[in-house]
Amino acid sequence: MKPVLVHALATLALLAAAPAALAAPATDPYQPREYVQFQHADWTKNATIYQINTRQFTPEGTFKAAAGQLPRLKELGVDILWLMPIHPIGEIKRKGSLGSPYAVRDFRAVNPELGTMADLRAFVERAHALGQRVIIDWVGNHTSWDNVLMTQHPEWYARGADGKPQPTPWFNWDDIIDLDYGKPELRRYMTDAMKF
């Protein structure tokens, strides 16, 4: 037998002998699953997507002001409105005076600079009334340094060799830190936050 084939067969034998305890229970919806090929929703096919950076989209930079622009976007043929992150922005290690919307401080709140949760809902309702869909750039792989999870669940963060949370290793992204999705409790929290 060729060495590669022997190695492949040995690997398969090891996997077959792995304890059943390593397999995720089929009833736990928060455990990783085998890759499944998903079909895109029909409303996404041949749709025109328009991304909105809410705070720069209008002079007011609010959901209320953006809602006033929806008829114009509908007239342009926009089917799907893609909102950049809408959550409060972290203060610690903030980039500039505005901060990056990707440095999320709370996944269950709305950035007060953009408006209230009621304003966001009114924006979505207005879009739906015009036959448009709304999607949100929901950033779940990292948070700001002062995210509520850092206080409530610091063990949910990825750690460096020194045991401390580390900035995300991308150039000039030191205002965010990575989450550790090896923690089932974090997966549960984030799944619920996304549903919220």
C-alpha positions as CSV (number, residue, x, y, z in Angstrom):
1,M,0.0,0.0,0.0
2,K,1.1,3.6,-0.6
3,P,2.0,5.6,2.5
4,V,-0.8,8.2,1.9
5,L,-3.4,5.4,1.7
6,V,-2.1,3.8,4.8
7,H,-2.2,7.1,6.7
8,A,-5.8,7.8,5.4
9,L,-6.9,4.3,6.6
10,A,-5.3,4.7,10.0
11,T,-7.0,8.1,10.4
12,L,-10.4,6.6,9.5
13,A,-9.8,3.7,12.0
14,L,-9.0,6.3,14.7
15,L,-12.1,8.3,14.0
16,A,-14.3,5.2,14.0
17,A,-12.9,4.2,17.4
18,A,-13.5,7.7,18.9
19,P,-15.6,7.6,22.0
20,A,-19.3,8.5,21.5
21,A,-18.9,11.2,24.2
22,L,-17.0,13.3,21.6
23,A,-20.0,13.4,19.3
24,A,-22.4,16.3,19.9
25,P,-25.8,15.2,21.2
26,A,-28.4,15.4,18.3
27,T,-30.9,17.1,20.6
28,D,-28.7,20.1,21.6
29,P,-29.4,22.9,19.1
30,Y,-26.3,24.9,20.2
31,Q,-23.7,22.3,19.2
32,P,-21.8,22.5,16.0
33,R,-23.4,20.4,13.2
34,E,-22.2,18.7,10.1
35,Y,-22.0,21.1,7.1
36,V,-25.4,21.4,5.4
37,Q,-25.9,23.0,2.0
38,F,-28.5,25.7,2.5
39,Q,-30.8,27.1,-0.2
40,H,-31.1,30.8,-0.4
41,A,-34.5,32.2,0.2
42,D,-36.5,33.0,-3.0
43,W,-36.6,36.7,-2.0
44,T,-32.8,36.9,-2.3
45,K,-32.7,35.7,-5.9
46,N,-32.1,38.5,-8.4
47,A,-32.6,41.1,-5.6
48,T,-30.8,44.4,-5.4
49,I,-29.1,45.0,-2.1
50,Y,-28.3,48.4,-0.8
51,Q,-26.0,48.8,2.3
52,I,-26.8,51.6,4.7
53,N,-24.3,53.0,7.1
54,T,-27.0,54.7,9.2
55,R,-25.0,57.4,10.9
56,Q,-23.6,58.6,7.5
57,F,-26.7,57.9,5.3
58,T,-28.5,61.1,6.2
59,P,-27.4,64.4,7.8
60,E,-29.3,63.3,11.0
61,G,-27.7,59.8,11.1
62,T,-30.8,58.1,12.6
63,F,-33.2,55.3,11.8
64,K,-36.0,57.9,11.6
65,A,-34.3,59.9,9.0
66,A,-33.3,56.8,7.1
67,A,-36.9,55.6,7.0
68,G,-37.8,58.8,5.2
69,Q,-35.4,57.7,2.4
70,L,-37.0,54.3,1.9
71,P,-39.5,55.3,-0.9
72,R,-36.6,56.8,-2.9
73,L,-34.6,53.6,-2.5
74,K,-37.7,51.6,-3.5
75,E,-38.0,53.7,-6.6
76,L,-34.4,52.9,-7.4
77,G,-35.2,49.2,-7.4
78,V,-33.7,48.3,-4.0
79,D,-35.2,45.1,-2.6
80,I,-33.0,44.4,0.4
81,L,-31.6,47.0,2.9
82,W,-28.4,45.8,4.6
83,L,-27.8,47.8,7.7
84,M,-24.3,48.1,9.0
85,P,-24.0,47.1,12.7
86,I,-26.7,48.8,14.8
87,H,-25.4,48.1,18.3
88,P,-23.8,50.4,20.9
89,I,-20.1,51.0,20.1
90,G,-17.4,50.3,22.7
91,E,-15.6,53.2,24.5
92,I,-12.4,51.3,25.5
93,K,-9.7,51.6,22.7
94,R,-12.3,53.3,20.5
95,K,-11.2,54.3,17.0
96,G,-11.5,58.0,16.6
97,S,-14.4,60.0,18.1
98,L,-17.1,57.9,16.5
99,G,-15.6,54.4,17.0
100,S,-16.1,51.4,14.7
101,P,-19.6,49.9,14.6
102,Y,-17.9,46.5,14.5
103,A,-16.7,47.0,18.1
104,V,-20.0,45.9,19.6
105,R,-20.7,46.7,23.2
106,D,-24.0,45.0,23.6
107,F,-25.7,42.6,21.2
108,R,-29.1,43.2,22.8
109,A,-29.2,46.9,22.4
110,V,-29.3,49.6,19.8
111,N,-26.8,52.4,19.4
112,P,-28.5,55.4,21.0
113,E,-26.8,57.7,18.4
114,L,-29.0,56.0,15.8
115,G,-32.2,56.0,17.8
116,T,-34.2,53.6,19.9
117,M,-35.3,50.0,19.5
118,A,-38.7,51.4,18.6
119,D,-37.1,53.6,15.9
120,L,-35.4,50.5,14.5
121,R,-38.7,48.6,14.5
122,A,-40.4,51.5,12.8
123,F,-37.7,51.5,10.1
124,V,-38.2,47.8,9.5
125,E,-42.0,48.1,9.4
126,R,-41.7,51.0,6.9
127,A,-39.4,48.9,4.7
128,H,-41.8,45.9,4.9
129,A,-44.7,48.1,3.9
130,L,-42.8,49.0,0.8
131,G,-42.1,45.3,0.0
132,Q,-38.4,45.6,1.1
133,R,-36.5,43.2,3.3
134,V,-34.0,44.3,6.0
135,I,-30.9,42.4,7.0
136,I,-28.3,43.5,9.6
137,D,-24.6,43.2,9.5
138,W,-24.5,41.1,12.8
139,V,-20.9,40.7,13.9
140,G,-20.7,37.7,16.2
141,N,-17.1,36.7,16.1
142,H,-15.7,39.5,18.3
143,T,-16.7,42.3,20.7
144,S,-15.5,45.6,22.0
145,W,-13.3,45.4,25.1
146,D,-16.1,46.8,27.2
147,N,-18.8,44.5,25.9
148,V,-21.2,43.4,28.7
149,L,-19.9,39.9,28.2
150,M,-16.4,40.9,29.3
151,T,-17.8,41.7,32.8
152,Q,-20.4,38.9,32.9
153,H,-18.5,36.1,31.2
154,P,-14.8,36.9,30.7
155,E,-14.2,33.1,30.2
156,W,-16.0,33.3,26.9
157,Y,-13.1,35.2,25.3
158,A,-10.1,33.7,23.3
159,R,-6.9,34.0,25.3
160,G,-3.3,34.5,24.3
161,A,-0.3,32.6,25.6
162,D,-0.3,34.9,28.7
163,G,-3.9,33.9,29.5
164,K,-5.2,37.4,28.8
165,P,-7.8,38.3,26.1
166,Q,-6.0,39.4,23.0
167,P,-6.9,42.0,20.3
168,T,-8.1,40.5,17.1
169,P,-4.9,39.8,15.0
170,W,-6.0,42.0,12.0
171,F,-4.1,45.1,11.2
172,N,-5.3,48.1,13.2
173,W,-8.2,46.2,14.8
174,D,-7.1,46.4,18.4
175,D,-10.4,47.9,19.5
176,I,-12.0,44.4,19.4
177,I,-11.3,41.0,21.0
178,D,-12.2,37.5,19.7
179,L,-14.8,35.3,21.3
180,D,-14.1,31.6,22.0
181,Y,-16.8,29.5,20.4
182,G,-15.5,26.4,22.1
183,K,-17.7,27.4,25.0
184,P,-21.3,26.0,24.6
185,E,-22.7,28.7,26.8
186,L,-21.4,31.4,24.5
187,R,-22.9,29.6,21.5
188,R,-26.3,29.5,23.3
189,Y,-26.0,33.2,24.3
190,M,-25.1,34.4,20.8
191,T,-27.8,32.2,19.2
192,D,-30.4,33.8,21.5
193,A,-28.9,37.3,20.9
194,M,-29.2,36.8,17.1
195,K,-32.8,35.7,17.5
196,F,-33.4,38.8,19.7
